[in-house]
Amino acid sequence: MHRAWFVAAVTFVTIIGAAAFASLPGLLVEPLHGEFRWSRGTIGFAVSVNLALYGLTAPFAAALMDRFGIRKVVAVALTVIAAGSVLTVWMTAAWQLVLFWGVLVGLGSGSMALAFAATVTNRWFVARRGLVTGILTAAGASGQLVFLPLLSWLVEHHGWRPAAVTVALAALVVVPFVWLLLRDHPADVGLAPYGGEYAAKPAPVTGAARRALTVLFKAARTGPFWLLAGTFAICGASTNGLVKTHFVPAAHDHGMPVTAAAGLLAVIGVFDVVGTVASGWFTDRFEARRLLAVYYALRGVSLLFLPMLLAPAVHPPMLFFIVFYGLDWVATVPPTIALCREHYGEDSAIVFGWVLASHQVGAAVVAFAGGVARDVFGSYDIVWYASGALCAAAALMALVIRRRPLAATS
């Protein structure tokens, strides 16, 4: 077996271990509201800071990986995540939630976001890039599947503090695996990338921040960048910002137990793995922009039906929604990375980092707006309908992305 598959496996386990932090925000809304009497808008603001920094850090992290190597950047990021999570145990004011969970965990998670998976894929694979991208993207869902039932049980029976400590420990446990087993480049072990020819390891790229900004300004002069950023912003708004943050409290509003609602999110994680890996397989075979249009259109339709499905108990139509939405959750990632690679070549990982930043800004806006809407209107219905309409717009935007001429890609 080629060493690239071993590196991909270590990356997969790393992302799973770090995914614990992504499982927690939706479980914190009600406990923090009950203990500190903070409004849902205030809690949503802290989550929105986390999500925004997660995205805005990603392109700089991709450049830092080119400068200092994957191992060092990811190990430091995991340590920062652990510190931010464990410090929340002693917080007494809302600004501390924003600082610890919003800033520290946001910066750490952004430093090993999907740009991490894109960098590993670009360096270690030439063949099967779409499939590997799908597998590594699905790792986040696998982590959600592993941790969400455990964290919801801890929150329900022991409070939110043991859950925060569990997140910190999960991040720390992964650090030795990263440091000892991950390698930055195929040339480090004298190999060619999988499906490609041997190439010497490039020299470290200095000026990481300058390079990230230079790539942004260059990409911003092209139409595909803005279309990809716009569609991915809507992707983030309708997944991390909306469902991951507000589905549990919205279901609880309708009388569903928190553990049952968290269990449904875990089931989304199961089918997300299937859908994302399948999307990677499709991306190797079909036109990426058409795949995106189909994914966004189907997601929008499902969100329009969700307000009618929320009830005190789990029933078959809700299970159908969970399965359907899970298959579509991050299926958009492999074709989006493929389009970045098609249009921006060697800069594609950094460009995808900026596209991911738009994803997280969209998520941040809806994480905050959803909490405010719940405070003002007493329900989340208007947020579900608005997100469904946005997904329809994203489907149209995906179809507008032009294909790059073959001469330009050769």
Secondary structure by P-SEA (a helix, b strand, c coil): ccaaaaaaaaaaaaaaaacccccccccaaaaaaaaccccaaaaaaaaaaaaaaaaaaaaaaaaaaaaccaaaaaaaaaaaaaaaaaaccccccaaaaaaacccaaaaaaaaacaaaaaaaaacccccaaaaaaaaaaaaaaaaaaacaaaaaaaaacccaaaaaaaaaaaaaaaaaaaacccccccccccccccccccccccccccaaaaaaaaaaaaaaacaaaaaaaaaaaaaaaaccccccccaaaaaaaacccaaaaaaaaaaaaaaaaaaaaaaaaaaacccaaaaaaaaaaaaaaaaaaccccccccccaaaaaaaaaaaaacccccaaaaaaaaaccccaaaaaaaaaaaaaaaaaaaaaaaaaaaaaacccaaaaaaaaaaaaaaaaaaaaacccccccccc
